[in-house]
Amino acid sequence: MNAPYDGDRAQGTGGPAPSQGTAPGTPVPGQVPAPAPAPDHDPYVQDAYDYDPYRSQDLSAQDPVGEVLYDRAAHPPPPPGTFQEPGPLYAAPAAPMYSPDPRVWAQTPPPEPDGPSRHLPYGDRATTTEFVGVDSLVTRAAEEQPAPDAFAHLYRDQEAAPRTPVEDTPVAVPAPAKPAGRAASLLKSSALMAAGTIVSRITGFLRTLVIAAAIGVGTFNDTYQIANTLPTMIYVLVGGGALNAVFIPQLVRAMKNDDDGGEAYANRLLTLVVVLLAGITTICVLAAPVFITMMSPKIASDPQQMDVAVAFARYCLPTMFFMGVHVVLGQILNARGRFGAMMWTPVLNNIVVIATFGAFIWAFGGFTTSGVNATTVTPEGVRLLGLGTLLGLTVQALAMLPYLRDAGFKPRLRFDWKGHGLGKAARLAKWTFFFVLANQVGLVIVTQLATWAGSVAEKQGHPGTGITAYNYALLLWQMPQAIITVSVMTAVLPRISRSAHDGDAAAVRDDISYGLRTSAVAIVPCAFAFLALGVPMATLLYAGSGSGAQNIGYVLMAFGLGLIPYSVQYVVLRGFYAYEDTRTPFYNTVIVAAVNAAGSAISFFVLPARWAVVGMAASYGLGYAVGVGVAWRRLRTRLGGDLDGAHVMRTYARLTGACVPAAAVAGVAAFGVTQWLGSGVLGSATALIAGGIALAAVFLIAAKRMRIEELNAMVGMVRGRLGR
């Protein structure tokens, strides 16, 4: 029996096969003796244990000078497109496509390949293959090499096949651990900010309660509200929107790219804000009568109210300077991962204002006994309230300095603004300015109409129906959004900015989807809670202000469901800001402001004076509902047509389905209690407790039936914290 190897060898040489009677190795007459066969040698084992892959070359045939100095690591294989695939063994080589033509004196060079086309044997890739040369051999001569695997050659061709798809697949095994770490860091930062925001909002409500107990909720409080709102409006219009939306991404980029970690850029920004706001504040204090007339022609028509409003404004307008300093310092800390200071320092402001109005009550008595108004208030009383308001913002801004020192940041004035990126940020802030301008124009229209309607309604015996009721209800209504949505997105925004800068649209989409779905767990139930329990909330909180508290409750109910699109709009616009797109938010805000202003004007002219502000509150939510539809489509297009809409809509739909029966049961329970115990403090507190328990119970049961994953995750986390 012949060995297959012998027969194959004879056929491979083209000679006849050996005869049956001839022993192997016996010469055959007329045939050239074949060379002695080489010993069996597996090509895969060739130099398998040698570090130098070029040892197989004949060293005696090499140039003793040129080859020693030739470093193959510095001279890799030929450029892409020049490697020729091996052809048949004895076939003539194919003519190259772009071979030189002797008939052409200067022919066109061959085109460059479209992509990486360098071919290496055994399926190796040019981007991952290391070429070892003389330099590498010399520098690594003293290194201890890993022990060779004696059986590696048996599995080499099995390993070569699956290596390519593993390298080509972009998904890595450790990838799932990354979102977990990001989520844990996000939850920690959000929890810290949420705690500070909760305390700040609680003290803020105590502040409004003390203010209402000191000066009521009628036209006199409207005068103070307008003067206290002016610095915020002007600050946001001048630079507040740009600081929040534009300079955070710029600070993140400066920290990432600058050698000093962005400290010089932050100091230039701080200096610019200080200089700009100092000049604007001086001009605004001198022009206080003009601003009061613009904000409320109705107040300007009454000389006594006008004098009090101007006096309040000149004390309150300097707060915009400290407001800007506080915000820019807070954003510097946020860019460095310190999120708590900006949320906790407003507590000091609220404490100072509470003490100020408490001193006013101690000196002049509460509103129910003094009945103070613009005609009876003394100059000392106006001075006390004005200086206390200014002192509160001053303390809030200065309290940021210890946090900066702890973060290693040293505030310094730097006036070398040119050529350091502030011009680019200013160009981006141009559209943010228009964005805020459109928003503030709508707010001015609402303020003018609300103060006019409140003045008319108070003369008809319905106090608490003006701009004070609107602002107090708005403050209470914004609390869930400020605690949940702002806290989550403040922590997410630097990360979204980095993802957008790296061109990772999928990461931006996932973070926005996470922010929407996580905030919805609290936002949607709170919106229905305001709708069902708005009146007992207001009558309990503002019981010391008299009969106007119930009208504040009606305004709060009208705001109610608008909290959902308001929160969604906030999250969606962060996606545009991450891409440094401030033009789209401007156009979107123009739409929102136009719808809000049109709805407020219709409410003012169609509804009675008592219900005009209620209609304006409903128009506020309607404007954001229209704006969300526009912003959502544009951001989805920006992210490649995918915004995880099905997942987000499913979460909101299930939460809404769980809240509808819960709000109905809560509203019936609260109404029954108030009919039984009245709308005083006891009745309002009992109605609020009964309605809140009913709403929470029905909502949790319905949500469990609907299997809302975000709510289940939150409940599981709470149980884990409690050890249950």
C-alpha angles and dihedrals in degrees: 000000000000121000112245089229093062094049093047090049093053092048091048092058094047095239129122121275117259116265123253093248099048118093118230112269095023111129116245118222114255094016129104109243111252118237118263110275116255117242116269108278125178108220090212092060094053108127090340093149099039121099093208108073091193096060091102090072119095104257092196091060093054126097105259091218109029098043094048092052094042110101113199092193089064091044109048123186122296119299121273116291097026099088113102121214113236113260134198116314100249100019121118112255115260118249111255115251094235100033118151114273112215090205092062118070098200113010128186113272117245116267121260116252117262096232144356104320102159108132123204128183124265093026094291119158124229092223094057104030118102118212111211118209141165095289092053093047092052097044093046097042093105095044119106108244120216116260111264121245109240091206099045093103091059092063102033098102090043090054095047094064101055094038095080099056091045091054093043093050110092094204114096128197097240092050097099090059091062098066089045091057092045091049092049092050090045093050091049093050092043092050091052093049093042090054091051092045092049092052090044092050093046092052088043090057090047086052093054090046092053091045091050091047091050103044104008127231099277134096095304090059088046087061092053092044093055093049092047093046095052098075092048092050094047094044093050090046094050101043115326095097092048092050093052099040108027110027097051092067089044092051091049091051091047091052090049100044107027121086093227095052093255095297095128092048091050092051091050090051092048092050092049092051093048094050095043097047094044091059095043093048092054092051093046094051090055092047096047095122090055092053093048091052091049093049098047123008087180092062092042090057091063110070096205094048090045093054092050092046093051091048091051091047094054090054094044102042095072088062089078089072093056090040091059094045090051093050097048092047090048092051091050088055092045091054087055093050096259104127104157103073096063091052098043103043095068086068088072091053091052092049092052093049092046089053090048096054090040088058089049090054091047092051102038105016132246124303094254090060104030100037088204117192140160092284098048103039115106126228088245090056092050091048092050094052094043097049092045091054091050093046092053094060091043092056090045093056097044091049089070093068097079090051090052091050090050090051091053095248119137114201111222133165111249121178098180092107099146119098098008104100100270090110091057090049090049091053090051090047090057092080091041088057091054088045092056092040092058090048093048093048088058090048092051091052091050091048093051093048095042095051090048093049092044093052092051093045093050090055087053091054100263110114122182096045100109137078092302091061089046094051095043093050090045091052092052092043093052094052098093091046092050094047100043113018099037092044093051095044094044088061093041098046098076089049092048089050091054092047092049091048090052091048093244100147092169091060091048090050093048093050093049091047090049092050093049096047096041095049092045091067088070102023099058096049091045091052091055090043090058089050094051102034105027096116099050089045093056097040090051096046098041100033090125093061096068130234095341092079093081092056089053087056092056090052090050091053090052091053091048110100093030087077090080099060090036091060094042091051091053093053096044094051090055087067092059092046090053088060090047089246106145096155095072094052088050093056090044092052091049087059092048093047092047093052091045094049093046092048092047092050091050091049092049095052099036106037126063116264092257093057100035094094090047089058090047090055091053090049089056092062092041091057092054092047089058092044093052092057091054096043094046094056093047095049091046089055090047092055095050100273097301125099097154086256097160092054094045095045091048090054094048093045093052093046091050091049090053093046099051097070091037092055092046093053092044093050093051092048094049093046091050093051094049090050089053102040102021130237097288125114094281095044094045093048093048092046092049093049094046093045093045093051091048093048094048094046096048092042095051092047093049093043091051090052091050092048098228102191097202092054092045090052091051093048090048091051091050091049090050091053091050092047096242 
